[in-house]
């Protein structure tokens, strides 16, 4: 009898320890904090863990599945690069796994917000002096960086001169004409065709949605053509660089998402 009681006591103790010490990695409250930066935020679980967080523009994944030990992630750079639109993110606790994913509401980032983020990233501030001339173009070396005149963006370099042709700002390429005006949309340069985001002016790398058509741009800024493999899936881009959907190419079926399906 004593042995039975001891056994039951040990089982009860074991069950209690499992109950007490079972880890809880449940997260919630996924939302945006869009002050000076575009932060994805969520509520921490009872037990400490790392997180995986993925950004989406519409239904398209933007960037990689990022890992962080914090309960927020700064998506300012990715959103600035990809321009105005509806964004949401999906986050899950690394120890809990993808089955514990939560999704944020969609947040619309407009062109004014994108441009403000761009100015903040370049370390510049708007010129708001009291002069009647709203198109100040002074070359003072104390006012370097982005500024806007008559709706057109310019970039003043540290030496006081204006950027022309291709110019790299915070690891993003921009193109300026001979007068220092930032160009957007499709341009031709040295016989090649490039695309510059209409909102941010940045040259895209990777997938870019243009007039409801997807393109894939190389690091050089040139768009890909033909078959490409992306994250284990195959896509086909026509002679104009547009991703094709709902068709057959070379005998291979391509679905509504542009993916080759067997």
N, C-alpha and C positions, 0 to 999 in steps of 0.2 A: 504493500500500500504506500509506504514511504517512497519507494522507487517510482511509483506511478505519479505521485504528487510532485516529486522533483522533476520528472520528465515534463509534466504539464506546465510547471512553472517555467522551465527552460524554453518551452515552445511559446508560452505567452510573452516571455521576455524578448524572444527573437522577433515575434510578430510586432511587438511594440517598437522595437528598434527600427524595423523596416518602415513602419508607419511614420515614426518621428523623423527619420533621416532620409526619407524619399525626397529626392531633389525635385524642385518645381521650377521649370524653365519657361513657364508660360509668359509671353509678352503681349502687350496690347498698346492702345493709344497711339498707333502710327499716325503721324501728322507732320505738317510742314511748319518750320520756323523761318519766315522769309523777311528778315530784317535786312541787315547789311549783307548777308549771305543767304544762300538757299540750303538750309539744313533740313535733312530728314531726321525726325526724332521719334522715339518710342519709349514706352515705360519699361524699366528694368524688371526682370523676374525676381523672385525671392532669392534664387541661387545664382551666383555669379557665373557668367559664361561669355564667350565671344559671340559675334553676330555676323551673319552674311546678309548683305543688302544689295539689291539690284534696282537700277533706275530704268524707267520706261518712258518713252515719248509716244503717247497713244498706246498702241499694242506692240511697239517695236522696242526691243532691248537696246539700251544705250550704255556703252562701256561694258565692263566685266562685272562679275559677281564679287563685290568687295567685302573684305573681312575687316572687322574693327572690334576693339575691346570696349568701346564707349557706347552710350545709348543715343548717339546721334552721328550723322555722317554729312560731310560738306560736299554737296553736288554742284556748287557754284560753277566750277570750271566746265563740267560736262554740259550743264544747261546753257552756259554762255557760248560754248562751241556749237551747240545744236540748235540754237535760236528759239524764237517764240513758239509756244504751243502748250498743250496739256501734258503735264508730267505726273506720274505717280511712282511709288516705289514699293517693293515687296521685301520684307525682312523676316529672318527666322533665327532662333538661337542655335548656335553651332552644336551644342550638346543635345539639344532637343531634336534637331533635324528639320528638313523641309516640311514635314507634316505639320509643324507648328508655325508655319508662315502666316504673317498678317500683312494686309495691303493697306496703303494709305489712300485717302480720297485724292482725286485728281486736282491739281493746282495749275492754273493758267498763268504762265509767265509771259507778259507782253513785251513789246519791243523797248519800251521805256525802261522797264526793269532790267532787261538784258543789257542795254547800253549803260545803265548805272553800275551793274556788276562789272562790266568791262572797264569802266573808268576806275572803279575801286581796285581792280586787279592790276591796273597799270600804275597805280599810285598817284594818279592825277586827280585834280578837282576842277569843278566847273568854274569858269571865269565870270563872276557875277558883279563886276564893278559897276559904278554908277554912270559910266560914260554913255552918251547917246548912241555911240557906234556899237551895235550888238555883234558885229563881225570882227572883233579884235583879232589881229594876226601878228602881234608882237613876237619877236624872236628872243625874248628874254629867256636866258637859260634857267631862270627860276620857275618857269612855267612849262616844264617839259611834259610830254605825254599827250593823251587824247584831248581834243577839244572840237567843238562843232560850230560851223558857221553856215548860216542859210540852209540848214538841214543836211549839210555834208560834213563827214568826219575827216579829221586830219590828225597826223601824229608828229609832234615836234620832238626831235631827237635830243640827246643830252648836249650836243654841240650847238643847239639852237636852230639848226636847219630842219627842214621838213622831209619826212620820209617820202621817197618816190620809188617806183618799181616795187619789187618784192621786199618786204621788211618783216622781220621776226619780232613779235611782241609777246612776252610770256609764253614762249614755245608755240605760238600760233602764227601762221603766215598770213599776211595781208598784202593787197596790191594797191598801189597809189599811182595815179597818173602823173604826168610831168609837172602839174601844178600842185601836187600833194593831196589831191582829192582821193579818198578811199573809194575803191570800186566795189560793186556788188553784182551778183548774178553771173551770167556766163561772160567770159572774156576770152580773147585770143592773144597769146603772147609767144613770140618767136615760133609761130606756126603751130602751136599747140593750143588746145581748148581747155580752159579751167573753169571751175565754178567757185563763187564766193558767196557765203551765206548772206541772204538779203537783209537779215536783221543785224547780225554781228559783224559781217564783212570777213570773217575768218574762212580760210581755205579748209574744207572738210577733209578728214581722213576716215575711211571706213564707209559705212552706210549713210546715205543722205536721201531724204525724201524731197523730190523736186516736182512740183505740179502733179502730185499724186503718183509719181513714178519713182521707184527706188533705184539708186545708182550706188556703185561701190568705188571709192576713190583710194588710190595708192598713196603712200607717203609723199610721193612726188607731186600729188595733186591731180594726176591724170586718172581718168576713169577706166575701169577694167572692161573688157569685152570677152565674150565667149563663156566657157564653163569656169566657175570658180568654186572652191571648197571653203566653207565658212563654218567653223565649229562642228565639223563632221557631217555637214549637209551640203549638197550640191545645188548651185543656182546657175541660171544661164542669163547672160547680159547680151543684148543685141548689139548691132553695129553702132548704135547711138549711145550705148552704155546703159540702156533701160533694162531692168529686170523683167523677164517675161513671166506670165502666169497663165494657167489653164490652157496649156497647149502641149504639143509634142515636138521635141527637138532631137534630131538624130535617132529617132525611134524611142526616145526616153520620155516618159510622161512627167509633166510638171504640174503641180497642183495650184490651188488658189493663192498659196503663200509663196509661190515661186520655187518650191522645193521639189527636186526630182524624187519621185516615188516609184518603187518597183512594183 
